């Protein structure tokens, strides 16, 4: 019983599937995959999560595609943002000290 999969949607209980339909809980789907509407997990996994039946806990996730941006440009953007933050904090510190 502990290793038997159950579906987290209300359509089937004790469905007697030899291989459950849908995707196994916790699966990381490739980028740009469609959101899955049917997934399953094993009772042991539910027990390990204190019998929490919140579907989002077990829902497979869709990976984000890696950005095609140039790493040097991304680093420069971060540095520019950090400079703006530093300037703003320095200005705020001067106002507080006065």
PyMOL CGO cylinders between C-alpha atoms (Angstrom):
from pymol import cmd
from pymol.cgo import CYLINDER

trace = [
    CYLINDER, 0.00, 0.00, 0.00, 2.79, 2.46, 0.84, 0.3, 1, 1, 1, 1, 1, 1,
    CYLINDER, 2.79, 2.46, 0.84, 4.26, 2.43, -2.66, 0.3, 1, 1, 1, 1, 1, 1,
    CYLINDER, 4.26, 2.43, -2.66, 0.98, 2.50, -4.57, 0.3, 1, 1, 1, 1, 1, 1,
    CYLINDER, 0.98, 2.50, -4.57, 0.40, 5.73, -6.53, 0.3, 1, 1, 1, 1, 1, 1,
    CYLINDER, 0.40, 5.73, -6.53, -2.72, 7.79, -6.10, 0.3, 1, 1, 1, 1, 1, 1,
    CYLINDER, -2.72, 7.79, -6.10, -3.99, 10.62, -8.27, 0.3, 1, 1, 1, 1, 1, 1,
    CYLINDER, -3.99, 10.62, -8.27, -4.39, 14.03, -6.76, 0.3, 1, 1, 1, 1, 1, 1,
    CYLINDER, -4.39, 14.03, -6.76, -7.40, 14.96, -8.82, 0.3, 1, 1, 1, 1, 1, 1,
    CYLINDER, -7.40, 14.96, -8.82, -10.89, 13.84, -7.79, 0.3, 1, 1, 1, 1, 1, 1,
    CYLINDER, -10.89, 13.84, -7.79, -11.70, 11.87, -10.94, 0.3, 1, 1, 1, 1, 1, 1,
    CYLINDER, -11.70, 11.87, -10.94, -10.24, 8.51, -9.91, 0.3, 1, 1, 1, 1, 1, 1,
    CYLINDER, -10.24, 8.51, -9.91, -9.74, 6.81, -6.59, 0.3, 1, 1, 1, 1, 1, 1,
    CYLINDER, -9.74, 6.81, -6.59, -8.42, 3.28, -6.50, 0.3, 1, 1, 1, 1, 1, 1,
    CYLINDER, -8.42, 3.28, -6.50, -8.40, 3.27, -10.29, 0.3, 1, 1, 1, 1, 1, 1,
    CYLINDER, -8.40, 3.27, -10.29, -6.48, -0.02, -10.65, 0.3, 1, 1, 1, 1, 1, 1,
    CYLINDER, -6.48, -0.02, -10.65, -4.13, 1.50, -13.25, 0.3, 1, 1, 1, 1, 1, 1,
    CYLINDER, -4.13, 1.50, -13.25, -0.98, -0.58, -13.66, 0.3, 1, 1, 1, 1, 1, 1,
    CYLINDER, -0.98, -0.58, -13.66, 0.79, 2.59, -14.74, 0.3, 1, 1, 1, 1, 1, 1,
    CYLINDER, 0.79, 2.59, -14.74, -0.94, 5.75, -13.55, 0.3, 1, 1, 1, 1, 1, 1,
    CYLINDER, -0.94, 5.75, -13.55, -1.82, 8.34, -16.18, 0.3, 1, 1, 1, 1, 1, 1,
    CYLINDER, -1.82, 8.34, -16.18, -0.25, 11.75, -16.04, 0.3, 1, 1, 1, 1, 1, 1,
    CYLINDER, -0.25, 11.75, -16.04, 3.16, 12.81, -14.82, 0.3, 1, 1, 1, 1, 1, 1,
    CYLINDER, 3.16, 12.81, -14.82, 4.87, 11.80, -11.60, 0.3, 1, 1, 1, 1, 1, 1,
    CYLINDER, 4.87, 11.80, -11.60, 4.77, 14.46, -8.88, 0.3, 1, 1, 1, 1, 1, 1,
    CYLINDER, 4.77, 14.46, -8.88, 7.85, 16.63, -8.59, 0.3, 1, 1, 1, 1, 1, 1,
    CYLINDER, 7.85, 16.63, -8.59, 8.90, 16.15, -12.22, 0.3, 1, 1, 1, 1, 1, 1,
    CYLINDER, 8.90, 16.15, -12.22, 10.78, 19.07, -13.78, 0.3, 1, 1, 1, 1, 1, 1,
    CYLINDER, 10.78, 19.07, -13.78, 9.35, 19.52, -17.26, 0.3, 1, 1, 1, 1, 1, 1,
    CYLINDER, 9.35, 19.52, -17.26, 11.38, 21.01, -20.13, 0.3, 1, 1, 1, 1, 1, 1,
    CYLINDER, 11.38, 21.01, -20.13, 11.06, 24.76, -20.80, 0.3, 1, 1, 1, 1, 1, 1,
    CYLINDER, 11.06, 24.76, -20.80, 7.98, 25.83, -22.76, 0.3, 1, 1, 1, 1, 1, 1,
    CYLINDER, 7.98, 25.83, -22.76, 6.10, 22.61, -21.88, 0.3, 1, 1, 1, 1, 1, 1,
    CYLINDER, 6.10, 22.61, -21.88, 2.38, 22.90, -21.37, 0.3, 1, 1, 1, 1, 1, 1,
    CYLINDER, 2.38, 22.90, -21.37, 1.23, 23.04, -17.75, 0.3, 1, 1, 1, 1, 1, 1,
    CYLINDER, 1.23, 23.04, -17.75, 0.12, 19.56, -16.78, 0.3, 1, 1, 1, 1, 1, 1,
    CYLINDER, 0.12, 19.56, -16.78, -3.37, 19.09, -15.39, 0.3, 1, 1, 1, 1, 1, 1,
    CYLINDER, -3.37, 19.09, -15.39, -2.91, 15.51, -14.25, 0.3, 1, 1, 1, 1, 1, 1,
    CYLINDER, -2.91, 15.51, -14.25, -0.18, 14.17, -12.00, 0.3, 1, 1, 1, 1, 1, 1,
    CYLINDER, -0.18, 14.17, -12.00, 0.28, 11.51, -9.38, 0.3, 1, 1, 1, 1, 1, 1,
    CYLINDER, 0.28, 11.51, -9.38, 2.41, 10.67, -6.38, 0.3, 1, 1, 1, 1, 1, 1,
    CYLINDER, 2.41, 10.67, -6.38, 2.92, 7.72, -4.08, 0.3, 1, 1, 1, 1, 1, 1,
    CYLINDER, 2.92, 7.72, -4.08, 1.39, 7.51, -0.63, 0.3, 1, 1, 1, 1, 1, 1,
    CYLINDER, 1.39, 7.51, -0.63, 4.87, 7.47, 0.93, 0.3, 1, 1, 1, 1, 1, 1,
    CYLINDER, 4.87, 7.47, 0.93, 5.49, 10.95, -0.52, 0.3, 1, 1, 1, 1, 1, 1,
    CYLINDER, 5.49, 10.95, -0.52, 2.23, 12.23, 0.96, 0.3, 1, 1, 1, 1, 1, 1,
    CYLINDER, 2.23, 12.23, 0.96, 3.12, 10.71, 4.34, 0.3, 1, 1, 1, 1, 1, 1,
    CYLINDER, 3.12, 10.71, 4.34, 6.55, 12.39, 4.22, 0.3, 1, 1, 1, 1, 1, 1,
    CYLINDER, 6.55, 12.39, 4.22, 4.72, 15.70, 3.73, 0.3, 1, 1, 1, 1, 1, 1,
    CYLINDER, 4.72, 15.70, 3.73, 2.54, 15.16, 6.84, 0.3, 1, 1, 1, 1, 1, 1,
    CYLINDER, 2.54, 15.16, 6.84, -0.39, 14.05, 4.67, 0.3, 1, 1, 1, 1, 1, 1,
    CYLINDER, -0.39, 14.05, 4.67, -0.64, 17.52, 3.14, 0.3, 1, 1, 1, 1, 1, 1,
    CYLINDER, -0.64, 17.52, 3.14, -2.91, 17.11, 0.11, 0.3, 1, 1, 1, 1, 1, 1,
    CYLINDER, -2.91, 17.11, 0.11, -2.35, 20.59, -1.34, 0.3, 1, 1, 1, 1, 1, 1,
    CYLINDER, -2.35, 20.59, -1.34, -2.02, 19.84, -5.04, 0.3, 1, 1, 1, 1, 1, 1,
    CYLINDER, -2.02, 19.84, -5.04, 0.60, 22.55, -5.56, 0.3, 1, 1, 1, 1, 1, 1,
    CYLINDER, 0.60, 22.55, -5.56, 3.01, 20.67, -3.30, 0.3, 1, 1, 1, 1, 1, 1,
    CYLINDER, 3.01, 20.67, -3.30, 3.19, 17.80, -5.79, 0.3, 1, 1, 1, 1, 1, 1,
    CYLINDER, 3.19, 17.80, -5.79, 2.54, 19.57, -9.09, 0.3, 1, 1, 1, 1, 1, 1,
    CYLINDER, 2.54, 19.57, -9.09, 5.28, 19.11, -11.70, 0.3, 1, 1, 1, 1, 1, 1,
    CYLINDER, 5.28, 19.11, -11.70, 7.15, 22.33, -12.45, 0.3, 1, 1, 1, 1, 1, 1,
    CYLINDER, 7.15, 22.33, -12.45, 8.01, 23.75, -15.88, 0.3, 1, 1, 1, 1, 1, 1,
    CYLINDER, 8.01, 23.75, -15.88, 11.66, 24.79, -16.11, 0.3, 1, 1, 1, 1, 1, 1,
    CYLINDER, 11.66, 24.79, -16.11, 12.52, 28.27, -17.31, 0.3, 1, 1, 1, 1, 1, 1,
    CYLINDER, 12.52, 28.27, -17.31, 14.56, 28.57, -20.46, 0.3, 1, 1, 1, 1, 1, 1,
    CYLINDER, 14.56, 28.57, -20.46, 18.11, 29.77, -19.98, 0.3, 1, 1, 1, 1, 1, 1,
    CYLINDER, 18.11, 29.77, -19.98, 18.49, 33.39, -21.07, 0.3, 1, 1, 1, 1, 1, 1,
    CYLINDER, 18.49, 33.39, -21.07, 20.25, 34.04, -24.37, 0.3, 1, 1, 1, 1, 1, 1,
    CYLINDER, 20.25, 34.04, -24.37, 21.62, 37.36, -23.12, 0.3, 1, 1, 1, 1, 1, 1,
    CYLINDER, 21.62, 37.36, -23.12, 25.33, 38.03, -23.07, 0.3, 1, 1, 1, 1, 1, 1,
    CYLINDER, 25.33, 38.03, -23.07, 26.64, 37.40, -19.51, 0.3, 1, 1, 1, 1, 1, 1,
    CYLINDER, 26.64, 37.40, -19.51, 28.82, 40.52, -19.69, 0.3, 1, 1, 1, 1, 1, 1,
    CYLINDER, 28.82, 40.52, -19.69, 25.74, 42.66, -20.44, 0.3, 1, 1, 1, 1, 1, 1,
    CYLINDER, 25.74, 42.66, -20.44, 23.82, 41.08, -17.56, 0.3, 1, 1, 1, 1, 1, 1,
    CYLINDER, 23.82, 41.08, -17.56, 26.69, 41.75, -15.16, 0.3, 1, 1, 1, 1, 1, 1,
    CYLINDER, 26.69, 41.75, -15.16, 26.94, 45.35, -16.36, 0.3, 1, 1, 1, 1, 1, 1,
    CYLINDER, 26.94, 45.35, -16.36, 23.19, 45.83, -15.81, 0.3, 1, 1, 1, 1, 1, 1,
    CYLINDER, 23.19, 45.83, -15.81, 23.50, 44.49, -12.26, 0.3, 1, 1, 1, 1, 1, 1,
    CYLINDER, 23.50, 44.49, -12.26, 26.47, 46.80, -11.58, 0.3, 1, 1, 1, 1, 1, 1,
    CYLINDER, 26.47, 46.80, -11.58, 24.51, 49.80, -12.89, 0.3, 1, 1, 1, 1, 1, 1,
    CYLINDER, 24.51, 49.80, -12.89, 21.54, 48.92, -10.67, 0.3, 1, 1, 1, 1, 1, 1,
    CYLINDER, 21.54, 48.92, -10.67, 23.85, 48.50, -7.68, 0.3, 1, 1, 1, 1, 1, 1,
    CYLINDER, 23.85, 48.50, -7.68, 25.40, 51.92, -8.35, 0.3, 1, 1, 1, 1, 1, 1,
    CYLINDER, 25.40, 51.92, -8.35, 21.93, 53.51, -8.38, 0.3, 1, 1, 1, 1, 1, 1,
    CYLINDER, 21.93, 53.51, -8.38, 21.07, 51.77, -5.11, 0.3, 1, 1, 1, 1, 1, 1,
    CYLINDER, 21.07, 51.77, -5.11, 24.35, 52.88, -3.53, 0.3, 1, 1, 1, 1, 1, 1,
    CYLINDER, 24.35, 52.88, -3.53, 23.76, 56.49, -4.61, 0.3, 1, 1, 1, 1, 1, 1,
    CYLINDER, 23.76, 56.49, -4.61, 20.23, 56.43, -3.21, 0.3, 1, 1, 1, 1, 1, 1,
    CYLINDER, 20.23, 56.43, -3.21, 21.39, 54.96, 0.10, 0.3, 1, 1, 1, 1, 1, 1,
    CYLINDER, 21.39, 54.96, 0.10, 24.22, 57.51, 0.38, 0.3, 1, 1, 1, 1, 1, 1,
    CYLINDER, 24.22, 57.51, 0.38, 21.71, 60.31, -0.20, 0.3, 1, 1, 1, 1, 1, 1,
    CYLINDER, 21.71, 60.31, -0.20, 19.34, 58.84, 2.39, 0.3, 1, 1, 1, 1, 1, 1,
    CYLINDER, 19.34, 58.84, 2.39, 22.17, 58.49, 4.92, 0.3, 1, 1, 1, 1, 1, 1,
    CYLINDER, 22.17, 58.49, 4.92, 23.12, 62.15, 4.42, 0.3, 1, 1, 1, 1, 1, 1,
    CYLINDER, 23.12, 62.15, 4.42, 19.48, 63.21, 5.01, 0.3, 1, 1, 1, 1, 1, 1,
    CYLINDER, 19.48, 63.21, 5.01, 19.25, 61.11, 8.16, 0.3, 1, 1, 1, 1, 1, 1,
    CYLINDER, 19.25, 61.11, 8.16, 22.48, 62.53, 9.59, 0.3, 1, 1, 1, 1, 1, 1,
    CYLINDER, 22.48, 62.53, 9.59, 21.29, 66.13, 9.13, 0.3, 1, 1, 1, 1, 1, 1,
]
cmd.load_cgo(trace, "trace")
